[in-house]
């Protein structure tokens, strides 16, 4: 009898343990305190026992959804989300209930890139962010939620990563992306809805590391890392996409902001293809249409050897002219000669927010772009330049225009005299009698001085298309 009781207890414990293991689970991108994209069909997925029916009930409409786990226990379904609001809860059950609570419905953005996106509000060692202490101390906001993806590189696409949703409180904000935080804070302030910010970034990384294998295959000059490589180079194609983007592909969101390019500055011709490629890649995988993809132009910096970074800044601007639903925030006035991480991250986040508010949310009455070179005409020895996005005129806020150069047919550039007029900018030099080309701020490091009257800077630009040297 004693033996039978022992067997019964062991069997009961085994069944109880198995039941615990079988309890419905959801992917790591989902959790208490998360934000779901409003007014959409938001995908939710996870695991349960094989072939079991998973029931999901959303508290905002008390609607019940059902799906069946496949042979590996994987399940996936979509739930209808209402207008912004909350907090709500979602109940999951495969016979035993699991509840996610404190869920907000609002606007969700994915933020990615290299070190200037990763840079936390508290700054890097000996590299501060302007106003960080006050920003952190006053950051508590129940309408903003943060998700920071832990770094992970792998040659095989992963289904999970490490991270959790946190409230917007000082202890979490201090270590969160400054650019992403300022972006989200402005959106929440203007839109008056909850905002969820998901940041997946890694300093010093190549754009190709964030691109999926299917997209990489279009570039026949590239090689994928071996599938059996356990510790791939951080900049190898696909390895950061596999570990830090793939696990959240399909999560309901409004769009992406991106800050990367320093690592690819010596290959501007290819970068044009890579930027368009990553946009097409992520949009195809998310399968929610041509969602917004806004990004920062890299800021001027005193690079040593290598190609003049003005060429990749040019390419970044050109992408914004040609890529669907894209936009570029210009940072020509905040670069630092001896630090590649500009300390004014509030400007960075706000300038991308202007673009999102204007182009995604159709807000009016403010500028979202600085002056963009439009056309040139030549009268004798004077070049006249005109600009778009300067309806109310141009300004230097009292500074002289010192960053223009001018060249004749010999393609030798000389410092130019430039001055503002109601028609645009006039440029000339006593050393160039027959000008054919003008360049502005065409250096690695420069402090831009040309703005529209709304205070947004012009990018470096050139009127020629001469060979890159």
URLIN-V57742 format. One record per helix or strand of 3 or more residues. SS is the DSSP state (H for helix, E for strand). FROM is the first residue (numbers start at 1). LEN is the number of residues. If there is no record, write none. Layout:
SS/FROM/LEN ; SS/FROM/LEN
//
This chain:
H/2/21 ; E/35/3 ; E/41/7 ; E/53/6 ; E/63/6 ; E/74/7 ; E/85/9 ; E/97/17 ; H/115/4 ; H/132/6 ; E/141/8 ; E/165/4 ; H/170/4 ; H/178/14 ; E/194/8 ; H/207/4 ; H/213/4 ; H/239/10 ; E/255/5 ; H/262/3 ; H/268/19 ; E/292/5 ; H/310/13 ; E/326/4 ; H/345/16 ; E/372/8 ; E/382/7 ; E/404/4 ; E/413/3 ; E/417/5 ; E/424/6 ; E/437/4
//
